[in-house]
Amino acid sequence: MESKAILKHARITPRKARRVTALIKGKKAKDALIMLKFMPYRGSDMVIKLVKSAMANAEQKNVADPEEMKVSSYVDQGPMMKRIMARAMGRANVIKKKTSHITVVLSE
């Protein structure tokens, strides 16, 4: 059995979120939480909440011990928010604020 938690439209670029999720892939959920707690990256707070949510989902399904389940995760790109920044001589630059869809899956 596996349990899943999904965060959509997270205001972090997919590249920065992948940096965090790549470090916890294949680890036990308990060890992943400890690693995430001490990571200096901004995305680790979001992933901590997702891992805890997936563990709670596993507990609700009455699956094996959620702390001993293996973590697998992936990050997809969400929609981009496009903003305009004024430049010299009446021009404008487009600023793309990227979002992510982060999925954490716990499996036995």
Backbone as CSV, one residue per row, in Angstrom:
resi,resn,N_x,N_y,N_z,CA_x,CA_y,CA_z,C_x,C_y,C_z
1,MET,0.838,-1.192,0.000,0.000,0.000,0.000,0.875,1.246,0.000
2,GLU,0.315,2.287,-0.491,1.033,3.560,-0.463,0.067,4.673,-0.099
3,SER,0.630,5.720,0.468,-0.176,6.897,0.782,0.486,8.101,0.129
4,LYS,-0.329,9.112,-0.146,0.138,10.220,-0.964,-0.322,11.543,-0.363
5,ALA,0.496,12.566,-0.543,0.118,13.937,-0.186,0.586,14.847,-1.318
6,ILE,-0.279,15.785,-1.707,0.018,16.662,-2.844,-0.146,18.118,-2.429
7,LEU,0.821,18.945,-2.811,0.728,20.390,-2.615,0.756,21.024,-3.997
8,LYS,-0.318,21.719,-4.330,-0.399,22.356,-5.644,-0.211,23.854,-5.515
9,HIS,0.311,24.453,-6.543,0.517,25.899,-6.644,1.419,26.433,-5.541
10,ALA,2.447,25.679,-5.175,3.407,26.143,-4.167,4.257,27.245,-4.780
11,ARG,4.444,28.344,-4.053,5.184,29.488,-4.592,6.690,29.284,-4.420
12,ILE,7.199,28.276,-5.092,8.633,28.007,-5.133,8.922,27.437,-6.513
13,THR,10.075,27.762,-7.050,10.387,27.254,-8.383,10.609,25.744,-8.321
14,PRO,10.252,25.035,-9.379,10.423,23.583,-9.375,11.877,23.159,-9.169
15,ARG,12.791,23.929,-9.685,14.210,23.595,-9.555,14.646,23.586,-8.087
16,LYS,14.182,24.564,-7.327,14.541,24.646,-5.908,13.829,23.565,-5.096
17,ALA,12.609,23.221,-5.493,11.873,22.170,-4.785,12.487,20.797,-5.067
18,ARG,12.939,20.593,-6.298,13.563,19.306,-6.658,14.850,19.080,-5.885
19,ARG,15.567,20.170,-5.600,16.813,20.069,-4.839,16.543,19.448,-3.470
20,VAL,15.422,19.797,-2.861,15.075,19.277,-1.535,14.555,17.849,-1.629
21,THR,13.644,17.589,-2.576,13.034,16.265,-2.651,14.021,15.189,-3.100
22,ALA,15.029,15.572,-3.861,16.021,14.597,-4.317,16.827,14.044,-3.147
23,LEU,17.015,14.838,-2.114,17.814,14.405,-0.969,17.099,13.399,-0.076
24,ILE,15.756,13.371,-0.113,15.031,12.457,0.774,14.480,11.229,0.054
25,LYS,14.672,11.143,-1.256,14.158,9.999,-2.010,14.797,8.704,-1.516
26,GLY,13.953,7.692,-1.254,14.455,6.388,-0.844,14.715,6.254,0.641
27,LYS,14.604,7.322,1.387,14.845,7.277,2.833,13.555,6.867,3.549
28,LYS,13.692,6.426,4.789,12.520,6.160,5.617,11.928,7.496,6.030
29,ALA,10.617,7.518,6.252,9.916,8.772,6.545,10.472,9.435,7.804
30,LYS,10.775,8.642,8.812,11.309,9.188,10.066,12.658,9.885,9.830
31,ASP,13.532,9.224,9.066,14.849,9.803,8.766,14.721,11.030,7.872
32,ALA,13.760,10.991,6.941,13.553,12.124,6.039,13.125,13.363,6.815
33,LEU,12.257,13.196,7.817,11.816,14.341,8.624,12.982,14.972,9.377
34,ILE,13.861,14.130,9.901,15.025,14.650,10.628,15.940,15.409,9.676
35,MET,16.171,14.846,8.480,17.021,15.523,7.491,16.432,16.869,7.082
36,LEU,15.123,16.873,6.822,14.459,18.097,6.356,14.490,19.191,7.417
37,LYS,14.410,18.791,8.674,14.359,19.768,9.758,15.622,20.636,9.790
38,PHE,16.756,20.047,9.424,18.026,20.768,9.511,18.555,21.260,8.167
39,MET,17.743,21.167,7.110,18.174,21.676,5.803,18.039,23.191,5.765
40,PRO,18.974,23.876,5.129,18.915,25.334,5.068,18.015,25.874,3.956
41,TYR,17.367,25.001,3.187,16.600,25.437,2.032,15.173,25.836,2.398
42,ARG,14.614,26.793,1.663,13.275,27.291,1.928,12.205,26.227,1.661
43,GLY,12.429,25.400,0.681,11.444,24.391,0.310,11.305,23.270,1.319
44,SER,12.240,23.142,2.239,12.179,22.033,3.188,10.975,22.151,4.114
45,ASP,10.543,23.369,4.437,9.369,23.540,5.301,8.114,22.983,4.631
46,MET,7.983,23.222,3.335,6.827,22.715,2.604,6.842,21.190,2.543
47,VAL,8.022,20.629,2.316,8.134,19.179,2.177,7.932,18.491,3.529
48,ILE,8.341,19.130,4.628,8.086,18.564,5.962,6.587,18.383,6.165
49,LYS,5.817,19.410,5.833,4.363,19.333,5.995,3.777,18.227,5.122
50,LEU,4.311,18.073,3.915,3.812,17.041,3.014,4.114,15.643,3.532
51,VAL,5.327,15.432,4.049,5.694,14.112,4.575,4.819,13.778,5.781
52,LYS,4.604,14.760,6.663,3.742,14.531,7.826,2.311,14.215,7.397
53,SER,1.839,14.901,6.361,0.495,14.654,5.850,0.385,13.254,5.257
54,ALA,1.395,12.836,4.512,1.392,11.496,3.927,1.440,10.432,5.022
55,MET,2.185,10.701,6.099,2.236,9.765,7.223,0.865,9.659,7.894
56,ALA,0.180,10.794,8.048,-1.156,10.784,8.635,-2.137,10.040,7.737
57,ASN,-1.995,10.212,6.423,-2.850,9.491,5.482,-2.623,7.982,5.583
58,ALA,-1.360,7.575,5.755,-1.038,6.153,5.895,-1.633,5.601,7.187
59,GLU,-1.601,6.403,8.231,-2.159,5.981,9.508,-3.675,5.783,9.395
60,GLN,-4.338,6.656,8.648,-5.783,6.545,8.457,-6.155,5.294,7.660
61,LYS,-5.279,4.893,6.756,-5.535,3.705,5.939,-5.190,2.420,6.682
62,ASN,-4.642,2.540,7.892,-4.201,1.386,8.691,-3.152,0.562,7.954
63,VAL,-2.219,1.246,7.349,-1.107,0.598,6.655,-0.044,0.300,7.708
64,ALA,1.040,-0.325,7.323,2.140,-0.605,8.239,2.638,0.689,8.874
65,ASP,3.597,0.577,9.775,4.122,1.724,10.517,4.549,2.834,9.550
66,PRO,3.880,4.003,9.610,4.184,5.082,8.651,5.621,5.591,8.744
67,GLU,6.231,5.500,9.924,7.602,6.005,10.072,8.619,5.137,9.342
68,GLU,8.269,3.872,9.084,9.195,2.954,8.428,8.971,2.866,6.921
69,MET,8.018,3.626,6.392,7.742,3.591,4.957,8.768,4.422,4.201
70,LYS,9.022,4.041,2.954,10.003,4.737,2.124,9.362,5.931,1.421
71,VAL,10.147,6.988,1.289,9.667,8.219,0.660,10.070,8.238,-0.810
72,SER,9.105,8.539,-1.664,9.428,8.864,-3.053,8.631,10.118,-3.375
73,SER,9.216,11.003,-4.137,8.543,12.276,-4.402,8.927,12.789,-5.773
74,TYR,8.082,13.642,-6.283,8.401,14.300,-7.549,7.779,15.679,-7.576
75,VAL,8.352,16.530,-8.409,7.925,17.925,-8.505,7.618,18.228,-9.963
76,ASP,6.422,18.733,-10.202,6.026,19.180,-11.530,5.884,20.697,-11.520
77,GLN,6.017,21.292,-12.691,5.861,22.739,-12.783,4.387,23.097,-12.836
78,GLY,4.016,24.103,-12.056,2.651,24.605,-12.059,2.544,25.796,-13.000
79,PRO,1.436,26.500,-12.935,1.270,27.675,-13.802,2.199,28.815,-13.390
80,MET,2.569,29.634,-14.345,3.428,30.785,-14.076,2.589,32.044,-13.941
81,MET,2.943,32.846,-12.946,2.310,34.152,-12.821,3.190,35.134,-13.576
82,LYS,2.607,35.883,-14.484,3.397,36.818,-15.278,3.160,38.231,-14.780
83,ARG,4.246,38.886,-14.430,4.204,40.251,-13.923,5.057,41.127,-14.824
84,ILE,4.785,42.420,-14.827,5.536,43.344,-15.679,6.314,44.309,-14.802
85,MET,7.583,44.524,-15.188,8.443,45.458,-14.479,8.818,46.577,-15.448
86,ALA,8.574,47.803,-15.048,8.865,48.947,-15.912,10.369,49.103,-16.099
87,ARG,10.765,49.440,-17.313,12.180,49.661,-17.638,12.324,51.037,-18.275
88,ALA,13.530,51.367,-18.657,13.804,52.687,-19.217,13.153,52.866,-20.589
89,MET,12.886,54.109,-20.937,12.364,54.512,-22.240,11.027,53.837,-22.566
90,GLY,10.177,53.653,-21.580,8.835,53.145,-21.805,8.742,51.656,-22.090
91,ARG,9.824,50.944,-21.921,9.794,49.503,-22.172,9.346,48.764,-20.914
92,ALA,9.155,47.459,-21.061,8.759,46.628,-19.922,9.383,45.246,-20.061
93,ASN,9.751,44.665,-18.925,10.240,43.286,-18.877,9.173,42.416,-18.233
94,VAL,9.066,41.180,-18.702,8.138,40.240,-18.101,8.888,39.447,-17.038
95,ILE,8.322,39.389,-15.847,8.878,38.585,-14.764,7.964,37.391,-14.579
96,LYS,8.535,36.192,-14.682,7.755,34.963,-14.555,7.955,34.396,-13.162
97,LYS,6.886,34.395,-12.371,6.934,33.830,-11.022,6.424,32.404,-11.112
98,LYS,7.331,31.450,-10.952,7.001,30.048,-11.170,6.382,29.419,-9.930
99,THR,5.523,28.417,-10.173,4.923,27.656,-9.085,5.191,26.170,-9.319
100,SER,4.978,25.379,-8.274,5.274,23.943,-8.340,4.109,23.136,-7.820
101,HIS,4.002,21.911,-8.321,3.104,20.919,-7.759,4.019,19.837,-7.169
102,ILE,4.032,19.729,-5.843,4.920,18.787,-5.149,4.092,17.605,-4.673
103,THR,4.546,16.388,-4.988,3.869,15.168,-4.576,4.825,14.303,-3.777
104,VAL,4.372,13.847,-2.599,5.158,12.935,-1.764,4.367,11.647,-1.627
105,VAL,5.020,10.519,-1.939,4.388,9.207,-1.868,5.174,8.346,-0.887
106,LEU,4.476,7.757,0.077,5.092,6.821,1.018,4.668,5.420,0.618
107,SER,5.630,4.522,0.469,5.311,3.137,0.092,6.085,2.184,0.998
108,GLU,5.559,0.974,1.101,6.177,-0.013,1.988,7.430,-0.601,1.385
